[in-house]
């Protein structure tokens, strides 16, 4: 059992969260093997289909944050059973003229099988196990002078130069 393997798997999970939150669907796909299967609630199927489903579901979301924690990894050679908790906030874009918008808070777990192929760890199979989904109306009072998050490649995580 290698701590390096566990760290690589953990980083795939964190890259997945960043990619979903930034609308980087190529980055999401890179976290999976091309032949992986994902059971993501309303979608069950291949990674290509998952990406198309995400594009459709996320087209009206103006803010997305996935927090992945409580990561347990059971390594068995070039395979690993991984359970991680996810707390997800998905805020819908405001309708024109509205000051409020809806935000869903979702509690779930990722039950994954990771594999190492050609030296690279990625998701081979995922089941998203849902615990709760709550939708509420909010009014965003963020100071407009602060740097806003972006759901694309213009976000500072991609544009900031060292």
C-alpha positions, 0 to 999 in steps of 0.5 A, a space after each residue: 500500500 503506497 501513500 503516493 497511490 492514495 495521494 494520486 487518487 485523492 488528487 483525481 477526486 479534487 481535480 474532478 471537483 474543480 473541473 465540474 465547478 469550473 465547467 471544464 468538461 474535458 477536465 471531468 472526462 480526464 478523471 475517468 477512463 474512457 470505458 468507465 461507467 457512471 451511475 450519477 442519479 438521473 444518468 447511468 452510462 459512459 463518460 461521454 454520455 455523462 459529459 453531455 448530461 452535465 453540459 445540459 444540467 449545468 447550462 443554467 447553473 451560475 455557481 457550483 461548489 463540490 467539497 470532497 472529504 472523508 476519503 477512504 481508499 482500499 488499495 488492492 494492487 492496481 485497483 482501489 475501492 474508494 468512498 468519499 463524501 461530497 457536499 455540493 452547492 448548485 446555484 441557478 442563474 437569476 431570472 431576468 429582473 429577479 433578485 433571488 435565485 434557487 440554490 440546491 444543497 446536495 449531500 452524497 457519496 462517491 462509491 468508486 472503483 479506481 484503476 491504475 492503467 499505464 501508470 495513471 489512476 482514474 475512475 473506472 466505475 462510479 456510483 453516486 449515493 444520495 443522502 439529501 437534496 434541499 433547494 432554497 431561495 437565496 439572495 446573493 449579497 456578495 460585494 460586486 467589487 470582489 473577484 467573482 468566480 467564473 465557470 469557465 477558463 477565465 476563472 483566476 485559477 486558470 488565468 493567474 500567472 505566477 
